[in-house]
Amino acid sequence: MLINRGAITLIADMTATLSCDRAGADAVARAHKRAVVSGTQLRLVVTAEIVSHVLTIEGVDRLVSIYPSLEAAIARTPAEEVSSVPTLTKSPGGDGPALARRAARARRQRKGHRSELDAAVITPAVLRELIDALADGLTLTDDKGTLALVNRTTNNMFGYEPGELTGRPVETLIPAGLQTAHRSHRAAYAQAPTARPMGARTRLVGLRKDGATFPIEISLSPVPAAGGLFTLAVIRDTTTARQRDDLIHLAQAAAAEQAHNGLKLLDGALSNLLKAGLSLQAATGLSEGVARQYITEALSRLDDAIHEIQYDVFATRTGQPPTHPPPDGSQ
């Protein structure tokens, strides 16, 4: 497969797929695991609603970004490639007033009034630049769930132009199938607003403007204000982070399985060696014909133990699931 050929991004075009069952969703999940191991980012292009619905039910949208068109999947640029650098602009009032202000600030600094200096520097414009420079997405919603503030990273992450999200309901950033549940969660949170990670034990899904979905993590904090209670949300695109977590889980599962297979191999080998030893012990003092029978049985047990070890070592090296060889040691 292309996953194993060093591809950085692999787009699976499923526009011709008209139906999907659990087995199909499992196949996509397995492809995602292989992509994680090879360091490839997997993207899906899905147009059929029933296919999208099945992938959502099976949780695939919490693993892989899903796009509504091939053009959107190709054109999408990761948000981390967009740099946000605050800019400083010259004051339109000329150099005279600017110099006077700097001199006044210097005098206050010499007098030790640092709090006054800080208040003069941290203006709303500077604060906005700082918010836009954050690597994580940041939104502020009112008690009705309306977006009052959206930073630059959020716009880039979800594919919107600056100012386009302001005034829209926060459910704009959530897939349609999850919006009703989110309204209920938002109402419950308003009853007991506390700083907490949202969905700490589940994978959440964001909806881009182009219709693509992608895995995210969100933390919430209440912000009391004169106009009411606002909710601050910090949003993180976990597409890459989830791939690292999945790779760790795969490695842990593989190590556990290898240890389990090693114990099974050891138990089988020891059992055959013990039986061989008992056969040799029983042959002592018997007639030649009977002793030969016991010795033959002991050699057969030793041969089974050797074949079992060789078979499991071969299976481990080739990546095949280790299974026990036939009793006669043939392969």
C-alpha positions as CSV (number, residue, x, y, z in Angstrom):
1,M,0.0,0.0,0.0
2,L,1.0,3.7,-0.4
3,I,1.0,3.9,3.4
4,N,4.1,1.8,3.5
5,R,5.9,3.9,0.8
6,G,6.7,6.9,2.8
7,A,3.8,9.1,1.8
8,I,3.4,12.2,4.1
9,T,-0.4,12.6,3.4
10,L,-2.7,9.9,1.9
11,I,-6.1,10.9,0.7
12,A,-8.7,8.1,0.5
13,D,-11.3,9.1,-2.1
14,M,-14.5,7.5,-1.1
15,T,-16.8,9.6,-3.3
16,A,-17.9,6.4,-5.2
17,T,-18.7,4.6,-2.0
18,L,-22.5,4.6,-1.6
19,S,-22.8,2.5,1.5
20,C,-20.7,1.3,4.5
21,D,-21.1,-1.1,7.3
22,R,-19.2,-1.8,10.5
23,A,-16.6,-3.9,8.7
24,G,-15.9,-1.1,6.3
25,A,-15.5,1.3,9.2
26,D,-13.1,-1.2,10.9
27,A,-11.1,-1.4,7.6
28,V,-10.7,2.4,7.7
29,A,-9.6,2.3,11.3
30,R,-7.0,-0.4,10.5
31,A,-5.7,1.8,7.6
32,H,-5.4,4.7,10.1
33,K,-3.3,2.5,12.4
34,R,-1.0,1.6,9.6
35,A,-0.7,5.3,8.7
36,V,0.1,6.1,12.3
37,V,2.9,3.5,12.3
38,S,4.4,4.9,9.0
39,G,4.0,8.5,9.9
40,T,1.4,9.2,7.2
41,Q,-1.6,11.5,7.7
42,L,-4.7,9.8,6.4
43,R,-7.6,11.9,5.0
44,L,-11.0,10.7,3.9
45,V,-13.2,12.1,1.2
46,V,-16.8,11.1,1.8
47,T,-19.9,12.4,0.0
48,A,-22.6,9.9,0.8
49,E,-24.5,10.8,4.0
50,I,-25.1,7.2,5.0
51,V,-21.3,6.5,4.8
52,S,-20.6,9.6,6.9
53,H,-23.2,8.5,9.4
54,V,-21.7,5.0,9.8
55,L,-18.2,6.4,10.2
56,T,-19.5,8.8,12.9
57,I,-21.3,6.1,14.8
58,E,-18.1,3.9,14.7
59,G,-16.0,6.8,15.9
60,V,-13.8,7.0,12.8
61,D,-14.3,10.8,12.6
62,R,-12.5,11.0,16.0
63,L,-9.5,9.4,14.4
64,V,-9.3,10.8,10.8
65,S,-10.2,14.1,9.1
66,I,-13.2,13.7,6.8
67,Y,-13.6,16.0,3.8
68,P,-16.8,16.6,1.7
69,S,-14.8,16.9,-1.6
70,L,-11.4,15.8,-3.1
71,E,-10.6,19.5,-3.8
72,A,-11.1,20.4,-0.1
73,A,-8.8,17.5,1.0
74,I,-6.1,18.5,-1.4
75,A,-6.3,22.3,-0.8
76,R,-6.4,22.0,3.0
77,T,-3.2,23.4,4.6
78,P,-2.4,22.4,8.2
79,A,-3.0,25.3,10.7
80,E,0.4,24.8,12.2
81,E,2.0,26.0,8.9
82,V,0.3,29.4,9.2
83,S,2.5,31.7,11.2
84,S,0.9,34.5,13.3
85,V,3.3,37.4,14.1
86,P,2.1,40.5,15.9
87,T,2.9,43.7,14.0
88,L,3.7,47.1,15.3
89,T,2.3,50.2,13.5
90,K,3.6,53.8,13.7
91,S,1.4,56.3,15.6
92,P,-0.4,58.6,13.1
93,G,0.1,61.6,15.5
94,G,3.7,62.2,14.4
95,D,7.0,61.9,16.4
96,G,6.3,64.8,18.8
97,P,3.4,63.3,20.8
98,A,5.1,59.9,20.7
99,L,8.3,61.3,22.2
100,A,6.3,63.1,24.9
101,R,4.6,59.9,25.8
102,R,7.8,58.0,26.0
103,A,9.3,60.7,28.2
104,A,6.3,60.6,30.5
105,R,6.6,56.8,30.8
106,A,10.3,57.1,31.5
107,R,9.6,59.5,34.3
108,R,7.1,57.2,35.8
109,Q,9.5,54.3,35.6
110,R,12.2,56.3,37.4
111,K,9.6,57.0,40.1
112,G,8.9,53.3,40.5
113,H,5.4,53.4,39.1
114,R,5.6,50.2,37.1
115,S,2.0,49.4,37.4
116,E,1.1,52.7,35.6
117,L,3.6,51.8,32.9
118,D,2.1,48.3,32.4
119,A,-1.4,49.8,32.2
120,A,-0.3,52.1,29.5
121,V,1.4,49.4,27.4
122,I,-1.3,46.6,27.5
123,T,-3.9,48.3,25.3
124,P,-6.8,46.4,23.8
125,A,-5.0,46.4,20.4
126,V,-1.9,44.8,22.0
127,L,-4.1,42.3,23.9
128,R,-5.8,41.3,20.7
129,E,-2.4,40.7,19.0
130,L,-1.4,38.5,21.9
131,I,-4.6,36.5,21.6
132,D,-4.1,36.1,17.9
133,A,-0.5,35.0,18.4
134,L,-1.6,32.0,20.6
135,A,-0.8,28.6,19.0
136,D,-4.1,27.2,20.3
137,G,-7.5,28.3,19.1
138,L,-9.4,30.5,21.5
139,T,-13.1,31.5,21.6
140,L,-15.3,33.5,23.9
141,T,-19.1,32.8,23.9
142,D,-21.9,34.5,25.8
143,D,-24.6,32.7,27.8
144,K,-26.6,32.1,24.7
145,G,-23.7,30.3,22.9
146,T,-23.0,33.1,20.5
147,L,-19.3,33.6,19.6
148,A,-18.2,37.0,20.8
149,L,-14.4,36.6,20.2
150,V,-12.5,34.3,17.9
151,N,-8.7,34.4,17.6
152,R,-6.7,34.0,14.4
153,T,-5.7,30.4,15.1
154,T,-9.4,29.3,15.4
155,N,-10.2,31.0,12.1
156,N,-7.2,29.1,10.4
157,M,-8.1,25.9,12.1
158,F,-11.7,25.9,10.9
159,G,-11.1,27.6,7.6
160,Y,-12.9,31.0,8.2
161,E,-11.9,34.5,7.4
162,P,-11.3,37.0,10.2
163,G,-14.6,38.3,11.7
164,E,-16.6,35.7,9.8
165,L,-17.4,33.6,13.0
166,T,-18.2,36.5,15.3
167,G,-21.9,36.6,16.1
168,R,-22.5,33.0,15.0
169,P,-23.6,30.2,17.3
170,V,-20.8,28.1,18.6
171,E,-22.5,25.0,17.1
172,T,-21.3,26.3,13.8
173,L,-18.0,24.6,14.6
174,I,-19.7,21.2,15.5
175,P,-21.0,18.5,13.1
176,A,-24.7,18.6,12.6
177,G,-25.3,15.2,14.2
178,L,-23.7,16.4,17.5
179,Q,-25.2,19.9,17.7
180,T,-28.3,18.9,19.7
181,A,-26.2,17.0,22.3
182,H,-23.8,19.9,22.5
183,R,-26.7,22.4,23.3
184,S,-27.7,20.1,26.2
185,H,-24.1,19.9,27.4
186,R,-23.8,23.7,27.2
187,A,-27.0,24.2,29.2
188,A,-25.7,21.8,31.9
189,Y,-22.4,23.6,32.0
190,A,-24.1,27.0,32.5
191,Q,-25.7,25.6,35.6
192,A,-22.4,24.7,37.2
193,P,-19.6,26.6,35.3
194,T,-16.2,25.4,36.4
195,A,-12.8,25.3,34.7
196,R,-12.4,21.9,33.3
197,P,-11.4,19.9,30.2
198,M,-14.3,19.2,27.9
199,G,-14.8,15.5,27.1
200,A,-11.5,14.6,28.8
201,R,-12.2,10.9,28.2
202,T,-13.6,11.1,24.7
203,R,-12.5,12.3,21.4
204,L,-14.3,15.4,20.2
205,V,-14.9,16.4,16.6
206,G,-14.7,19.9,14.9
207,L,-16.4,20.9,11.7
208,R,-14.5,23.1,9.2
209,K,-16.2,25.6,6.9
210,D,-15.5,23.3,3.9
211,G,-17.5,20.5,5.7
212,A,-14.4,18.5,6.8
213,T,-14.3,17.1,10.3
214,F,-11.2,16.6,12.4
215,P,-10.4,15.5,16.0
216,I,-10.0,18.2,18.6
217,E,-9.6,18.7,22.3
218,I,-11.3,21.6,24.2
219,S,-11.0,23.0,27.7
220,L,-13.5,25.4,29.2
221,S,-13.3,28.2,31.7
222,P,-16.1,30.5,33.0
223,V,-15.4,34.3,32.6
224,P,-17.7,36.5,34.7
225,A,-18.3,39.9,33.2
226,A,-20.6,42.9,33.6
227,G,-22.7,41.8,30.6
228,G,-23.1,38.3,32.0
229,L,-21.3,35.0,32.2
230,F,-19.0,34.2,29.2
231,T,-17.3,30.9,28.5
232,L,-13.7,30.8,27.3
233,A,-12.8,27.7,25.2
234,V,-9.2,26.7,24.3
235,I,-9.2,24.5,21.2
236,R,-6.4,22.2,20.0
237,D,-6.3,20.3,16.7
238,T,-5.2,16.8,17.9
239,T,-4.8,15.2,14.4
240,T,-1.0,14.8,14.9
241,A,-1.2,14.3,18.7
242,R,-3.8,11.5,18.3
243,Q,-1.5,9.8,15.8
244,R,1.3,9.8,18.4
245,D,-1.0,8.5,21.1
246,D,-2.3,5.8,18.8
247,L,1.3,4.8,17.9
248,I,2.1,4.5,21.6
249,H,-1.0,2.3,22.2
250,L,-0.1,0.1,19.3
251,A,3.4,-0.3,20.6
252,Q,2.2,-1.1,24.1
253,A,-0.3,-3.6,22.7
254,A,2.3,-5.3,20.5
255,A,4.7,-5.5,23.5
256,A,2.0,-7.1,25.7
257,E,1.1,-9.6,22.9
258,Q,4.7,-10.5,22.4
259,A,5.2,-11.1,26.1
260,H,2.0,-13.2,26.2
261,N,3.2,-15.3,23.2
262,G,6.6,-15.7,24.9
263,L,5.0,-17.1,28.0
264,K,3.0,-19.5,26.0
265,L,6.1,-20.6,24.1
266,L,8.0,-21.1,27.4
267,D,5.1,-23.1,28.9
268,G,4.9,-25.4,25.9
269,A,8.6,-26.0,25.7
270,L,8.9,-26.7,29.4
271,S,6.0,-29.1,29.2
272,N,7.6,-31.1,26.4
273,L,11.0,-31.1,28.1
274,L,9.3,-32.4,31.3
275,K,7.5,-35.2,29.5
276,A,10.7,-36.1,27.7
277,G,12.6,-36.3,31.0
278,L,9.8,-38.5,32.5
279,S,10.0,-40.9,29.5
280,L,13.8,-41.2,29.9
281,Q,13.4,-41.8,33.6
282,A,10.8,-44.5,33.0
283,A,13.1,-46.3,30.5
284,T,15.7,-47.0,33.2
285,G,15.8,-50.6,34.2
286,L,13.3,-51.9,31.6
287,S,13.9,-54.4,28.9
288,E,15.5,-53.3,25.7
289,G,12.3,-53.3,23.6
290,V,10.3,-51.4,26.2
291,A,13.1,-48.9,26.9
292,R,13.5,-48.2,23.2
293,Q,9.8,-47.3,23.1
294,Y,10.2,-44.8,26.0
295,I,13.4,-43.3,24.5
296,T,11.6,-42.8,21.2
297,E,8.8,-41.0,22.9
298,A,11.3,-38.8,24.7
299,L,13.0,-37.9,21.5
300,S,9.7,-37.0,19.9
301,R,8.9,-34.7,22.8
302,L,12.3,-33.0,22.4
303,D,11.7,-32.7,18.6
304,D,8.2,-31.0,19.3
305,A,9.8,-28.5,21.7
306,I,12.5,-27.6,19.1
307,H,9.9,-27.2,16.3
308,E,7.7,-25.1,18.5
309,I,10.5,-22.7,19.3
310,Q,11.6,-22.5,15.6
311,Y,8.0,-21.8,14.5
312,D,7.4,-19.0,16.9
313,V,10.7,-17.3,16.2
314,F,10.0,-17.5,12.4
315,A,6.5,-16.1,12.9
316,T,7.8,-13.2,15.1
317,R,10.5,-12.3,12.5
318,T,8.0,-12.3,9.5
319,G,5.3,-10.4,11.4
320,Q,2.8,-13.3,11.1
321,P,0.7,-14.1,14.2
322,P,2.5,-16.9,16.1
323,T,0.5,-20.1,16.2
324,H,1.4,-23.6,17.5
325,P,2.8,-26.0,14.8
326,P,1.2,-29.3,14.2
327,P,2.0,-32.1,16.7
328,D,4.3,-33.8,14.3
329,G,6.4,-30.6,13.9
330,S,5.6,-30.2,10.1
331,Q,5.1,-26.7,8.7
